[in-house]
């Protein structure tokens, strides 16, 4: 590859990953073409993109983007970068599911908010709740006290209504 072409590829990496702050790096050598296309299509439906990169050019691109710690993820071996989706947790969850289906998928690490995670870190990341799940938990936590108050206010009214109903039924039977 000529220096000019290498420069173009590096510039493309810089443009692609300029807005990307979190990504997962994996190795999927040995994954067949059909399975690769199936996985990429399923991930793309969820907004997750995969890009195979040349390590040396990716290291230079990350250096120029100021993401120096992430360079260590591209030390050796073929690398594929997964990015996009709602969050890096969603990416890790989806890729973990695909790694269960295909043994050839191996995590190299992840770059999350300026920190580098190793393979074990990616697996722990996949176990975390997603952004939507966390938002649901927050909403549930916020609504619980209100529900408790409503139940406390309506409880005595139900008891009184039940007593009045039983008195009415008694008088109806007597009549």
N, C-alpha and C positions, 0 to 999 in steps of 0.2 A: 504494500500500500504506500503510495507516495505521501510526502509530507503535506501536500495540498489536500489530498483526500482525508488524511488523518485530521487535519485542521477543520475540515468541514464536518466530519463525524463528531469531533469534540464540541464544535459549536452547536450541533444538533442536540447533543446531550445537555449542554448548558441551557439551551432554550426549553427543552423538555422538562428538566428537573429544577428550573429556576423557581417555579411556584410550588414544587413538591417539597414538603418539610419532613414527611414521614414515609418510610418505605421499608419493605422486607426484601432481603436478598436470599435467593435460593439457587440450588443447582438441580437441574432436571435432565441431566445427561442420561440417555437411554430411554427416554419417553418417546414412544412411537409417534409418527405424524398424525395419525387419526386421533389418538388419545390427547395429544398436544392441542390439536384444533378443537376438540370437544371441551377441554379444560379452559382454553382461552375464550371460547364462545360463551361458556357458562359464567366465567368471571367478568367478561365484558358486559353481560346483561346486568350485572350488579355494579357496574361502574369501575371495576378493577382492571387495570391495564398491566400487561407484562411486556418487558423490553429486555432482550438479550443485549448485553453490552460487552465491549472490549475493555478489559480491566485497566490497562494503562491509560486509555483515553478517558475512561470514567473517573479514574483517580485525578487526572488533570482537570476535568470539568468540575469535580467536587471541590478541588482546591481553589479554582477561580470563583466558585459560588460561595466560598467561605464555610464550607461544610467539611472541615479538615478531619474530624474524628471518623467520619463515614468512609474515608479512604481505606482504612484497615480492612473493611469488609471485602474489598476487591484485590486481595493479595495474590491469590492463585486460583486456578481452575476456572471453568466456565461459570459465568454468573448471569442470572436473570433477575431483574428488578421488578417487583410488584408494587404498584402505587395506585392511588385514586381511592374510590369507594368513599364511604362515609367517614371512616377513621381507620387507623392502622390496626386497631383491634379487629375490625371486620375483615381486613385483609388477612390477618393471621388466622382467624377462625376459618375462613374459606379455604385457605391454602392447607391448613391442618386437615380439613376434610378430604381434600384431594390427595394429600400425602398418605392418608389411610388407604385410599383406593390404589395408589401407585407407589410402590416401594422405592422407586428411583428418585423421588423428590426428597431433597435434603435441604434443610434450612442452614444458611450460613450465618444469618444474623439479621438485625433490623436497626434502623436509624430512627429514633423517636425523640422529638423535641431536643435535638442537639446531643443526645446520648446514644451510644452504640450498645446494642444488646447482642448476646451470643445466641447460639441455638436454643439453649435452655430458656433464655429470656423470651424468645419468640413463642415457645410452647406455653410459657406462663401467660404471655400476652393473649394467647388464644383462649385462655380460660377466663379472662376478665369479662365483665359484662360490656356489651356494646353501648354506644351512645344512646340509642333508642331505649335500651333496657334501663340505663341509668336515669334517663329522663322520666320513664314510667315510675321508677322507684321514688324519685323526688316528688312527682305529682301525687303518688299514693301517700307518701309521708305528709305532704301538705294537706291533703283532704281528710286524713284520719281524725284529727281533732274535731273538725267540723261535723263529721259523721257521728262521733261520740256525743257531741253536744246535742245534735238533733235527736239522737236516740234517747238521751237523758230527758229532753224536753217533752218528747212524745210518749215516753213510757208511762208517766202518771196519768196522762190523758186516756191512754188505752185502758188502764186499770179502772178509772172512773167510768168510762164508756161500757166496759164489761159489767160493772156493778149495776149500772142503770139498765142495761139490757136484761140482766137476770131478774131485776125487780119488775120490769115490764112483762117478762114472760110469766112470772109468778101471778101478777094481777090478771093476765089473760087466761091463765089456767083456772083461776078462782072465779072468773066471770063466766 
